[in-house]
């Protein structure tokens, strides 16, 4: 689905999706009813109502598999951001083991990383253009600074080791969220889902070709279900894009003052 659709507010996205689905449904209804007046009438009347059940089932399975992927990616994106925030919070807490200049430097670099993530990486992730080619400069600098510290006690030795582990965990979580920012439902899945929906709508119109009111009602109900499924998938399709997306709120909560 086009990027501009994903960036729409949910209510406007719903309006666009429902309008397109109803428009296509109306075209299918008009074509089938028009053809049903001529020599195709006998062919359409031969269509078995039993055809509708397997078509609907296949469409439902396609929707379930797609939603399973979408919600799985969305949940993993939230977990990655939470894990990054938790690791950074650990670093901030352990920084007090090195009072004075080192603590100030550690807190400053954590603050800089969070600011860069919110100001630069989140807009890039929303456009699915964030890259892993460049390491986060603030975290890379902080890792080098931490390793350069000379612990003066057993407590500082443990704190240094835990800070390094937390930084590695934070970098891994960052890599995961950037990878997940590129996740989307590809055009093949969208095409298959809508093609199956179109087949079901055509079958409904054929089965009820001699009763326009019944055909219109049945197709309208099924089209509404198709639009609802498409809206649900599109609104969660890209974890960091659109109104319903993973926000950097938890990172702001752990940002040192």
N, C-alpha and C positions, 0 to 999 in steps of 0.2 A: 504494500500500500504506500502511496506517495508520502514523502516527508511532510508536506504542508498539512496533510490530514492529521498526522500525529501531533503537530504543534498547535492544533486548534483547541479552544476550551471544550470541555466534555459536551456541553449542551449544543455547541455549534457542530462538533464532530457527529453527535447523534442526529442532528438535523440533516447533515450532508449524507450520512450513511442511509438513513431511513428514506430520504428523497430518492437516492439512486436505486435502492432496492425496490421501492414502490413503483418507480418509473419502469424498471425492467420488467417487473411483474405485470404492469399494465400493458406493456408491449406484447408480452407472451400471451396474456389473456385475449387481447384484440386479435392477434394473428391466428390463434387456435380457434376462436369463435368464428372468425371470418372464414377460415378454411373449412370449418365444420358445416357451413351452409352448402358447400358444393359436394364434389365427388369424394372428398376426404371424410364425409360424415360417417359412412359405413365403416371406414377404417378406424376412426376414433371410437365409435361405439363398441368395437371389438376389443378395446383396451380393457384389461382386467383390473378391477379395484385392488386385487391382491398385489399389484405392482407397487402400490404406494408404501406399503409397510417396509419392504427391504430398502427402497430408496431413502425413506426417512431414517431408517436405522443406519445406513451407510453414512448419511450426512451427519447424524449424531456422533458416530464414531470419529469422523474426521474432526469435528468440533472438539470433542473430548481430548483427542491426541494433541491438537494444537493448543488448547487451553492448558493442558498439562505442561507443555514446554514453556509457555508464556509465564504462567504463575511460578514455575520452578525457577526460571531465570530471574524473575522479579524478587522472589524470596532470597535467592542467593546473593543478589546485588545488595539487598538490605543487610544481610548477614555480613557481607564483606565490609561495608561501611561501618557497621557496628564494631566489627573486629578491629578495624583500623583505629577507630576512636578509642576503644578500650586499650589498645597497645600504646597509643600516644599518651593516654591518661596515666598509664603505668610509668612511662618515662618521666612525666611531669612529677609524679609523686616520689620517684626514686632520685630525682635531681636534688632533693633536699639533703641527700647523703653527701653531697659535695657543695657545702655552703660557700657563699661569696661569689666570686667571678664565674666559676664553672656552672653553678646553678643558674645564674643569670643568663649565661650563654646558651645553656640547654633549653631554658624556657623561651628564649628569644628565637631560637631556630625552630622549635615546635610551633610557635606562633606564626613564624614566616611560612612554614610548610602548609599549615591550615589555610592561611590567607591565599597562598598561591593555588591551592587545590580548589578553593571556592571561586576565586576570581578567574582562573585560567582553565583548570581541568574540567570543572563542571559544565561550562559552556561548550567546550570541545566534546565532552561525552554526550551532551544533548544532541550534537550534530553527528555523532558516531565517527569523530575524526581524531579522538585522543590517541596518542601513540606511546608505546613502551620503549621506543628507541632511546629516549633521554631519561636518565634516572632522576628522581626528584632531588633537585640540588640541595635543598635545606636538609633533607634526611641524609643524603650522602655526606654532607659536611658535618652533620651531627654525629654520624657513625665514626667518621675519622677523628673528630674531636674527642669522643668518648674513649676510643681506643688509645688516644694519646695521653689520657689522664694517668697519673701515678697514684694508685690507692695508698692511703696511709694507715689503713686498718683492715681487719678482716671484714667488717661491715661494708666498707667501700669496695672491697674486692667482689663481694657478692652483688652489691648494687651495680657495679660496672658490668658484670656478667649478665645481670637481669636486664639492664638498659639495652645492651647489645641484642639480646634475644628479643626484646620488645620491638626494637627498631626493625629487625629482620621480619618479625611478624607483621608489622605495619606495612613494610614494603611489599610483602606477599599479598596482603589484603588489598593494597592499592593496585597491584597487577591484576588481581581478580576482578575488581570493579571496573577497570578499564577494559578488560577482555569482555566482560558482560555488557558493557555499554555498546558493543558492536552487535549484540544479539538482536535478532529480529525474525519474524516469520517471513520466510522467503517467498518469492512470487509463485513458485510451484505449489506450495501449500495453499496460498490464497486462491490460485486458479482452480485447483482441484475442489476446494470447498465450495466456491461459487458455481462451478460447473455442475457439481452434484446437486446443489440447490436449484439450479435452472432445470435440471432433469426432473426433479421432483415437482416443480411448478408446472412443467409441460405435461407431466403425467396426470396431475390433478385436473388441469384444464381439459385434457382428453377424456378422462373418466366422466367429467360433469359437462361435457360439451352440449348436451341437450337441455341443460338447466343452467342458464347464465347466472342467476342469483346464487345458486349453490356453489358454482365455480368461483365466482367473485369472493364469496365469504371464505371458502376453504383456502383459496390462494392468498387472500389477505391475511388470514391467521398464520399460515406458514411463512409468508413473507415477513411478518412482524417478528417471528421467531428467528429467521435468518438475520434480520437487521440487528436484533438484540445480541445475538452471538457475535456478529461482526463488530459491534460497538464494544462489547466486553473484551474481545481480543485486541482490537486496535488501541484501546485506551491503556492497555497494559503491555503492549507489544514490545516497546523499547523502554527498558527499565529507567533510563535517565532522561527521557524525552517526554514532553507534554505536561499537562496539568497533573495527571496522576503519575508521579515519578518519584524516584528515591532522591530525597533532598539531603543537603549536608548539615542538617540541624544538629546531629549528634557530634559532629566535629566542632561546631561552634560551642557546644556545651563544654567540651574539654579544652578549649583554647585558653592558654594562660593569659592572664591580664598583664 
